[in-house]
Amino acid sequence: MSIRPLVYLFFTTSLLSISCEKEKEVMTTVIPPITENKTATYTVTFSFDWNTNDFPTDYPAGAHFSPLVGWVHQKDNTFFKDGKIATIGIERMAEDGKTTALVNELNAEISNENGLKAYIGNGLSGGVGTISIDVDVSTRFPSVSLATMLAPSPDWYVACVDVNLLNEDNAFVATKTVVGEVFDAGTDSGTTFTSSNSDTNPKVAISKITQPPLGNGTEVKSSLCTVKFVKK
């Protein structure tokens, strides 16, 4: 046999070997699973206990809470959060209990793919009682923020902000309970419940309330509002 056929045979065998190794490599490559966008529905219940015994300072006549308003969104979203300047929608909700401008703002955020859905719920005609609403979440949009004006007040509202309903394994929790925190929207400089309108100009950042008449100088009692999420 001449050298040329031997070289050709060696070259062909090498190519087949390389081809088989490549095929084997492709076949053994692990393709990562596609993460499913799962959904869940939660009943969210705000339980209020704003009463004259626990909050006696200047307790107002006609205490009530405006319609609940908020949205489902991506986690770590800062809408409603302290340290931010209130939008027009937050200002109108916090000062007058109105929801239209705020829902429009939330829907604009949703159009930009930052959220899933906006919600409007009931209000409460007294300082003590509950407001419940059902919300739908997904693995892409697992967090909930809901707010209601504490009324009468200059610009104060109660809210749960950025409550993530996924656990560390990216599964939806069965239940979760958080404190409904009380915020000053930074848009009105009134100091008590029935203060006359006094626009803050320019606006200051949203802040958590700690001072009287609601706070004790350090905090507002957590009993004023708790928020419970129950998966349906």
ZINOR-V488449 format. One record per run of one state. SS is the DSSP state (~ for helix, > for strand, _ for the rest). FROM is the first residue (numbers start at 0). LEN is the number of residues. If there is no record, write none. Layout:
# ZINOR-V488449
<<SS/FROM/LEN> <SS/FROM/LEN>>
This chain:
# ZINOR-V488449
<<_/0/2> <~/2/26> <_/28/10> <>/38/11> <_/49/14> <>/63/2> <_/65/3> <>/68/5> <_/73/11> <>/84/1> <_/85/2> <~/87/9> <_/96/3> <~/99/12> <_/111/3> <>/114/6> <_/120/3> <>/123/1> <_/124/3> <>/127/11> <_/138/4> <>/142/9> <_/151/4> <>/155/9> <_/164/1> <>/165/1> <_/166/5> <>/171/1> <_/172/2> <>/174/5> <_/179/1> <>/180/4> <_/184/3> <>/187/1> <_/188/10> <>/198/1> <_/199/5> <>/204/1> <_/205/1> <>/206/2> <_/208/13> <~/221/3> <>/224/7> <_/231/1>>
